[in-house]
Amino acid sequence: MSLTRRLFLRNSIATTAAFSGLAALAGCQSRDVTGYLNQVTGYGPLRADPARLFDLPRGFSYQVISSAGDEMTDGLLAPGDFDGMGCFTRDDGRLVLVRNHELNPAQVEQSPFGADNERIGLIDRDRIHDWTADGYPHLGGTSHLILDPETLAVEEEYLSLVGTYNNCSGGATPWGSWVSCEETTVGIGDSARTEHGYCFEVPASATGLVEPVPLKAMGRFRHEGIAVDPDTGAIYETEDEYAGAAFYRFLPNVHGQLSEGGRLQALAVRGRPGLDVRNWAETGPTVAVGDWLEVEWIDLDDVESPNADLWERAVAAGAAHFTRCEGIFWGDGECYFTATDGGPAHIGQIWRYQPSPLEGQPGEAGQPARLQLFVESDDPEIMEKCDNLCVAPWGDLIVLEDGDDDQYIRGVTPAGQVYTIGRNAASGPDGEKSEITGPCFSPDGSTLFFNVQRYPGRTFAVRGPWGDRSL
């Protein structure tokens, strides 16, 4: 359903009196927050947070569980630029958050080792994946947070992957790991001693730094995220490239063992090779909201892509032409992914992929998978620059923004209607707003975790009447 339909409820609304410490919001007096539109009833008006961190509806509360620069239990500092994140349950019932850090080697002010590398002696230097030519460690990677499932108190926090580059998002696997993705194609030179643009797997059970192993068969490109079909083991990958991007499928040689290699493919629209699905005004519309397209998959070669041209070769071979494919998440037998600059206004598309009953097997061409343009925004007050997303336990999408102005958390119903859940109320020193990243629910569905990437980076936990939009 198009976001241009103005049957929407204009919410002049204000954000929650949510504040650090999971405080109850009932009875809190605050001004209303304006500047957004709902297509369908949400959880009520956003209420302004007195702490000016995050605005939520009445009945919801947040807790800041980690901030960039905090000293972690391993003696290092929590690295900055929080991004993609997954939540797992440990055997003893503790919650495990695995969190990405979208850092490059120049961002020394956000280094886990301190601005002068004074803490680097606390780790095994052999576990640092890469260094600059003049001997500075790469700073991208992941950290683990171990939480009490009731109080959400952080019991442990430690670095689990380091030496990678611009780890943007990733995805959780059904076998209990997080795949962390590099959003870069930096090659060997002054900035790096090895090529970047790969995925790395980090077990949720890791108790410290893992050995960094690039999963080269999954392709070298500006990765954003991955989603795993638990039934087939197929992995779907998004690419955050503005001029053009492909949508990828990786078929592992061994289910659940990504380091054993596999086959990389790109999605094509059946009968329409190289179809430009960006729907930009300057290129013309090709797909209407709600349309279903039958798809096929094109095998790719030279997937380590020394010329960093994988998407261009894919489109030339007939793959569909996307733009800035970012967040991706597996739902109930299907996955959703965003194209942040898609649509005539360049402010976002959400795509829906339903696999073939014979996905990745001989005969799938006779029962092809389907792709749908699920949502396309042309009004920033409804949704602007959809980015990371997850599927909520009750079936709605939770979609985070990376726009030019205020950044919101939006909900999207199964009918494709958008409502507003929260707003980043914090700003940088010059009033800059930071993107919201890394949405994931606790396995019991009670808590939504997410990050605000900067000013400073914070990891939030939100509790409330999730799934009950009748309030």
Sequence and secondary structure as in RCSB ss.txt:
>XXXX:A:sequence
MSLTRRLFLRNSIATTAAFSGLAALAGCQSRDVTGYLNQVTGYGPLRADPARLFDLPRGFSYQVISSAGDEMTDG
LLAPGDFDGMGCFTRDDGRLVLVRNHELNPAQVEQSPFGADNERIGLIDRDRIHDWTADGYPHLGGTSHLILDPE
TLAVEEEYLSLVGTYNNCSGGATPWGSWVSCEETTVGIGDSARTEHGYCFEVPASATGLVEPVPLKAMGRFRHEG
IAVDPDTGAIYETEDEYAGAAFYRFLPNVHGQLSEGGRLQALAVRGRPGLDVRNWAETGPTVAVGDWLEVEWIDL
DDVESPNADLWERAVAAGAAHFTRCEGIFWGDGECYFTATDGGPAHIGQIWRYQPSPLEGQPGEAGQPARLQLFV
ESDDPEIMEKCDNLCVAPWGDLIVLEDGDDDQYIRGVTPAGQVYTIGRNAASGPDGEKSEITGPCFSPDGSTLFF
NVQRYPGRTFAVRGPWGDRSL
>XXXX:A:secstr
  TT    EEE        TTT   TT    B  SEEESS  SS EE  TTSSEEEETT EEEEEEETT B TTS
SB  SSEEEEEEEE TTS EEEEEEE   TT GGG TT TT TTGGGS GGGB  B TTS B  EEEEEEEE TT
T  EEEEEEEEEEES EEEEEE TTSEEEEEEB    SBTTBSS    EEEEETT  S     B GGG  SBEEE
EEE TTT  EEEEE  SS B  EEEEESSTT GGG EEEEEEEETT TT B S  TTT     TT EEEEEEEE 
  TT TTS HHHHHHHTT  BBS EEEEEE SSSEEEEETT TTTTS EEEEEE  TTTTSTTGGGS  EEEEEE
E   TTT  SEEEEEE TTS EEEEE  SS  EEEEE TTS EEEEEEE    TTS    EEEEEE TTSSEEEE
EE SSS EEEEEES TT TT 
